[in-house]
Amino acid sequence: MGKGRVEAFSDGVMAVAITLLAFNLHAGVRSKVALATQIREQWPSFAAYVLSFCIIGVIWLNHHYLFQLTNRIDRRLMLVNLLLLLFVVTIPYVTATYADYALDTGADARTAVLLYGAVMEGMAISRFLIPLHILRAGLNHVPIPPGQARKLLWRYGFAPLIFPVTTALALLTSAPMMLVFHALVVAYYLGPGMRPIMSDPEEK
């Protein structure tokens, strides 16, 4: 299977997942509560939507960058890519669940935090496995010096280490704090974590 087909399929899945996020935003037209009040009371839904939108956006940007390192696809890379997509398509569900229970203080809120954190961890691990396999299997079509390879793996290995920490901190503080902690992770991957470690192979 060609790389282009895998990328097109992945782009389609991520596009659907990012679109489904908006389905969780709604207002009761026949409600006696004022629209402004409804929107204010639903702030966890809007905040979780923005956070998850940015997370899927970061995944898509990183996915594009990683697949520029290779022009060959083997079966294991396809399987790892499918594993990543498995977690991506669950993000709308855990986002909606988290938003529904974010303001609670009981066991349900903690369960929602754990569920969201588990999906983020699964996504982070599977995303890390993509560059790891590309480098180990020698699928990269441009030479990558050992120092740059270590930087690449550290960049994508950072998320699997930090997501359990953010989840634990949210459990120790409050469910809404998960938005803050995960927003910091997203800020890293949209900022320093987005800087190219090496020049874009397509520019050569």
Phi, psi and omega in degrees: 000136181285156180298322182300323180292319179296317180294319180296318178296316180296318178300319180296316180296316180293324178296318178295316181298318182288332176286321181297336179302322184289340180294342181275356179262120183204162177225146180278105183298321182267006179290145177280351178279136180300146182303317180300322179291318178301315181295319180295320181287340181262020183305326177299325179295316180291319180294317179294324177298311181298316180298311182292325175301313180295322180296312179295324177298318178295318178301315181297315179297315179294321179300316178299315182297314183295322182284350172283347180282344185226150171238013178232142180237127174248175186297321182294321178295322177298319180293318178296321178296320177296323178297318177300315181294329177303316180284326180299317184287347176271351182300318177301321180294311183289333176294313179296318180295315178299315182298323181294328186248004186299327183269358175283166180236004184262201183295327181296321178295318179295322178295320179296320177296315179298320181295314179297316180295323180295319179293319177297321179293317177298319177297315183296318180295313182294325177293322178295326181293338181293303178294328179299315180289320179303316182287316182293324182273357180067034181276350180292131184267002172232146179297136177239111180303150182306321180297318179290325178297319178295319178297320180297313181291324178294319181301316182272346176273352180291317184298314178299337178277325187272330183298320174299327179291314180296323178294316179297319179296321178295323178292326181280336182255272178202156182303317180300336181294340177299326177299319181292312183296316181289329177297325177294322178294316179298319180300323178296314184284343173269347180250254181302326181287354179261350181291134181295135177281330178220166180294151180296121180305331183289343180277351183266000000 
